[in-house]
Structures are given as structure tokens and as C-alpha cells.
Amino acid sequence: MFVVNGRYLTQKATGVHRYAFEICNKLHEMGVDFHVAVPQEIHPDYTFDFKTVKCGSLNTHLWEQVSLPRYLKKIGSPLLISFTGCGPLNYNNQIMTIHDVSHERYPQWFSKNYYRFYHYMMPRIGRKAHAILTVSEFSKREIVDTLGLDAAKIHVVHSNVPFHNKPSDEEILNYRHNPSGDRYVIAVSSMDPRKNFERLVAAFNKIEDKSVKLYIIGMSFKAFNTPDLQKLIGENVFLPGYISDDALQKMYQNAILSVYPSLYEGFGLPPLESMTYGCPAINSDIPALREVSEGAALYIDPYDVGDMAMKINQLLADESLQQDLRVKGLEQIKKYSWEKSAKQVYELAQKYMQ
């Protein structure tokens, strides 16, 4: 038996939280003996069948650092797996996850408190943990380089899309947009400085077809030094904020293309989402996104507004290229599976379970 750190269940479901949630769902389907330790309040976004145990009266990081290790020691100090954040500093029998080290590479993108906390905690917990999970070979190299942790204890366990009602390949390749509907480009992510949306809007304003709209979809978080994106809103630029999974799927299906202009990623989930729904993708030419999408996307220099505008124009005008990227994307996403990721986690956990 092992225990999963369930602090993620108190937070709105975004990329790293979905990683934790989907692996827990798949472990439960596999019949694995585990439960998720959680604070008293769980976010209403989540519906699940796996076992949870409420412990302690604290919240946020205090719960993770005080209530959680106290509970674990009370039940015999079982193996703990944390799929987001860090884990408790004063607990030895654990596996942690580091999705990326962007706070080390670019501390100016984050609030001072966020940077100080993770700068202090990550390497210390990483040194004492049995093993570390991460989401790409690029992130593994970054963790070794910035935190000085042993590469032998770092294991790549990929993320995947959180959607389950996926259309078939045939439905995707034969899908036709409503000719009377809006023609638009989609960009999906949290409103984080590294997502580079200011340059994206500058590039979008240079495209030739002025009837095309741009939707930038996502939430803002206190952890980030988020730029004032409201000033970017123009006649054809929209910021709808967070939308439901069903609405997001429809946005992907009906978009002409997606753009992910991020400056730094450990993995990059939106390109996978794009491929899943047959939305041709333009990605930043950075190592993690090359690793995730390989030949199933066009690539841009994320610092070059002119290059970004040129590639958007190119893909908007070339329906043959759009279809080629759809076909390649459907092949590429077959490399990712929650079942495969959950099996990797369980095989690793078995080495340290008492």
C-alpha cells in the first residue's frame, strides 16, 4: 500500500493537477492498493472513485508540511507519492514529482514567495526522496543541471490529455467546420509570463486575413508575475478566461489552428490537446515541445514576432498542410497513455513499498 499526496484536489484542475488526477484514476482502475490523503475541503472540479482519507485541519502548504507527515507517521510511515509540487520536507519515505524548473531558470516570472519556497524546498526534498518523477527527457536534464540531483533517480513519466470522449481518427480527419461560423485561432494556457502571449498578439495583429479571430483561453494565478493582458484585447482578440472541458474540446475542433508560443516548458499539454482534436499546431521551437510534438507541428522562434506572423499566415492559407499536420498529430498522440504512465508509477512504487 502507498499514499498519494492529495493537496492537488483542493485546487482548480489545470495541467499539473490533471496529471495527478488522471494517474490516480488509472491506478484505481488497475486495482492498485493506495489511497489519497486530503485536507478537509476538496475542489468541486473533481469526481472520482478512488479512496480518499481526510486528515488534519490545516490547508495549503501548511497541511502538506505539518498535517500530512503527521498522518503518515501515525499509520506506520508508508510510501508517499506526490504528483504535484514537492511533498513534506520532514518525511523520508517518498517519491516526488518535478514537472519543470522554470522558477530556477527564470525567477523573474514568479512571485518572490513562490520562487523562494520552491528554490529552498525542491533540492532538499529531491535529495532525500527515493525517486523523482518528471514529464520529459528535457526536464530530466534541467533538474540535473539546475538542482544538482542524481540523474539515476529521475524517471520520465509522460503526461497526456485529460479528455476521455475523444472522437475517432476518421471523425477528426473528415470533420468540416461550419462555413458560417467564426474563423479563429486558439491559444490555451495559464496566464503566465512564459506563455509569451504579448508577442503572440503582436504577431496576430500582423496577419493578412483580418477576419480571423484569436482566443487566448486560460486562468491567472497569484504565483506568476502576470502581465496586464487586458490591454491586449482588440477587435479580434478575446480572453474568455477558464472554460469547461467540453467547451474547450469544441474550441479545438472548430479552430483553424492553435499556437503555443511558450518560452519555456517541461512538457507542454496544449500541443497534445491540439493533436487529439485535429487542430493543426504551431509551437515554439524549444526542446520540450520538439520532444512532445516531433514532426506533427510547425515551429516558430518564440522571440521573433515576424516569424510567428509568417507561420500563422502560412498555415491559415494552406489547407493541405493543415490536413498533413492532423494526420501526423494523430500518430504522435498514440505515444502517450495514462495507462502506461500509471504502470510506470506502480512499478517504481513497488520497489519502495513496505
N, C-alpha and C positions, 0 to 999 in steps of 0.2 A: 504494500500500500504506500502511496505517496500523497502529498497535499499540494494543491496549486494555490498560489497567492492570488486571491480574488479581489484585490483592490481595484482592478480594472473594471469590475462590474458596477462600481459606483460612478463611473464616468461615461459620458456620451460615446457611442460607438464610432470611433474613427479607425484609421489604419492599424495602429499597434494594438488597439483593443480588440479589433476583429480577429487579428492573428491569434490572440489568446483565446478568444471565444470559440473560434472555429476548431482549433486544435482540441479544446476541451470537449466540444460536441463530438468530434470524431473519436476521441479516446473513450468516451461513454458508449458510442455505438460499437466499439471494438470489445466492450465488456471489461475494460481495464479497471482495476480496483484503485480508485482515487476519490478524493472529494476536494471541493474548493472552499477554502476558508475565506469568509467575507465579513466586512463590517455590517452594522445593523441595517443600513439603507442601501438598496440596490436600484440602479437606474432603470426606469421603465422601458428602455430600449430593448432589453434582453428578455427573451423567452427561451427556456431550456429545460431539459430533463435530467441533467447531471446533478449529483448530490452537492448541496452547499451546507456549510455549518457556520452559523454566526458566532463571532467571538469578540469580546472586548466592547468598550463603549466609546472609544476614540474614533477619529476619522482621518482621512488623508494620509500624509507621511507618518504622522504620529501613530496611527493604527499599525502601519507596516513595520515601524521600528520598535514599538512597545507591545501593543496588543497581540500581534501575530506571533512573534517569537515566544511570548509568554504562553500562548495557547499551545504552540508546538511542543514546548518543553513539558507542558502538563500532560500531553498524550504520548510521551515517550520519544520525542525528538525525531520524527520521521523525516524522510527526504522531502524538501520543499522545492517546487519549481516555480519560478517567476517568469512569466512570458512578456511582461512589460516593465519598464522602469528598472529598478535594481533588485530589491529584496532587503531583508533586515541585515544590518551591519553586525549585530551580535549573535549570529546564528551560523554555524559551520556547515551543517548537512544540507547543502542546497545546490541547485543549478539555476543560473541566472540567464537572462537574455539581454543582449545589447544590439539594438536594431541599427544604430549608427552612432558615430562620434562627431556629429556636426557641431555640437557645443564646444568641442576641443578645436576643431578646425576654424570655426567662425563664431567665436563667443559674442561678437557684436550683434548677432541676430537674435540673441536671447536676453531675457531679463537678467539682471545681476544675480538675483536669488536663485534662479534656475541654474545658471552656469555654476555658481559656487557649490550648490548642492551636488550636482552630478559630477563635477570636477573632483570633488572630495570623495564621493561615495563609490563611483564606478570602479576605479582601480583597486580600492581596498576590498570591496566585496568580490571583485573578479579574482583577486589573488587567493582568497580563501575558498571560493566556490569549487566544487568538484569539476564542473564543466561550464562552458558558456555557449549559449545558442546565439547564432546570428543568421541574417537572411540572405547573404550573398558572399561570394568569394572576395569581392571588393571590400565589403565591411569587415571581413575577417582580417584582411591585410591592414586596414585602417586601425582596427583595435590593437593589433600587434604594434603598429608604428607609433600610435599616439599614447596608448596606455601601458605599453611595455609588458603585456600579458603573453603567456606562453601559447604559441600557435597550436600546439598539440592538444590543448584542452578546449579549443574553439571549434564548434561543429556548425556547419551550414545547414539550416532547416528552412526551406523556402516558404514564403507566404503564398497566398493565392487569392482569387477574387472571393468576396463574401456572398455572392449571389448564387442561388441554387436553382431557380427556374430559368435555366439557360435555354435559348432557342437552339434548334439543331443547326448543324453546318449548312444544310440545304436551305433552311429558312433564312439564315443570315445572308447567304450568297444570292438568294433570289429576292431579298427584301427590297421594296421600292418605296421611296419617300413620297409623301403626299405632295403632289405638284403644286397645290395651293397653299401649302404650309410654309412656315418661315425657313429660310436657308441660313444655317448658323454653324458656327464653330464653338466647341466646348472646351473649357479648361477646368479641371477638377482638382482641388487640393485644399488644405487648410491655408488660411491667410497668413502665411509665414514669409518673412523676407526672402528666404532662399528660393521660394517658388517663382520669383522673378516676374511677377505679374505687371509691374510698371513697364518693363521693356516689352512684354507681350502686347500691351495696349498700344504702346508707341508703334510697334510693328504692324498691328492690326489697322491702325489709322492710315497706314501707307498702302494697304492692299488696293488692287484695281477695282474689284467689284464692291461698290459701296452699298449694295443691297444686303450683303451678308452681315449677320449679327454675331456678336461674341457674348457667350455666357460664361462667367467665372463663378464656379459653384464651390462653396466651402464655408467653414467657420473660422472665427478669430479666437485665439487663446491668449491668456494672460502671460504664458511662458515666453511668447515671442515679442520682439520689438516690431510690431506690425506697422507697416507704412499706412498712411491715410489713403486707402484705396477708393474711398468715396469720391475723391477728386478725379478719379479715372472714368467715372460714369459719363457717357456721352450718348449721342442719339442712338448708336448701335451697340453700346456696351452695357451689359446688365450684370448686377451682383445679387442674385437671388438668395444667397446665404446657404444654409444647410437645407437639403431636401431629402425626402424619403427614398429608400432603395428603389421602390417601384418607379417613382418619378425619375430617378437618376438613370435607371435602365432605359426608359423611354427616351430620355435626352440623348443618351449614347446612340441608340438605334436610329434616331432621326437626324443626328448631326452629320454634316458633310465630312468633318474630320475633327480630331482632337489635337490639342497642343499641350505638351508638358515641358515648359521651358526652365525647369528647376536647375539651380546652380550646384546643388549637392544632394545626393541621395544615398541611402544604404541599400535600397531595393527599388521602390517606385511602383506603387499599386495601380494608379490610374492608367498607365500603358497596358497592363494586363486586363483591366476592365474594358478598355477600348477594344482590344483584340477579341475579347469574349463576345462583344455585341456587334462586331463587324464595323467598327468605327475606325477608319484609317488614321494612323497616329503619326504625329511629328513630335520627336523627343529631343531633349538636349543631348549633345554628343559628350556625355560624361560616362565614366566607366560602369557604374551600376546600371544605367539604363541601356547601355550596349549589351551588358550581360543578360538583362531581363528580356529585351526585345530582339536582340540579334538582327537578322535581316528583315524583320517584319515591320520596320518603321523607316520614315525619313528622319535624318538627324540634322540639327542646327547648332551653330555656335551660340550658346545662350547669352553671350555678351554682345552679340552683333545684331542690332535691330534690323539692318538691311538684309542679312542672311535669313533672319526669321521671316520677314515680309516676303522675300523671294520664294521660300519654300512653301509658305501658305498659298501664295498665288499659284505656284506650280501644281500643288495638289488639288486646289479648288478647280483648276481648269482641265485636269487630266483624269477622266473617268476610268480609263484603262488602268492607270496607276493606282487609283482608289481600289479597284477590284483586285489587283495584284496584291496589295497590302492586306486586304481582307483574307485572301486565301493563305498567305504566309502567316498571318496572325492566328488563324485557326489551327495551324500546325504547331506554332510556337507555344500556345497555351496548353497543349497536351503534355508539356514537360512539367506542369505544375499540378499538384494534387494534395488536398488536405489529408487524404488517407495516407499517402506516402510520408507526409510531414509528421503526422501523428505516430506512425510506426517508427520513424527515426527517433522521436522523443521517447517513446516507450522502451525501445531497445537500449537507449542511453540510460534511462531511469533504472532499468533492471540491474545495471552494474553497481548502483549505489543504494538500492532499497535494502532495508534491514530484514 
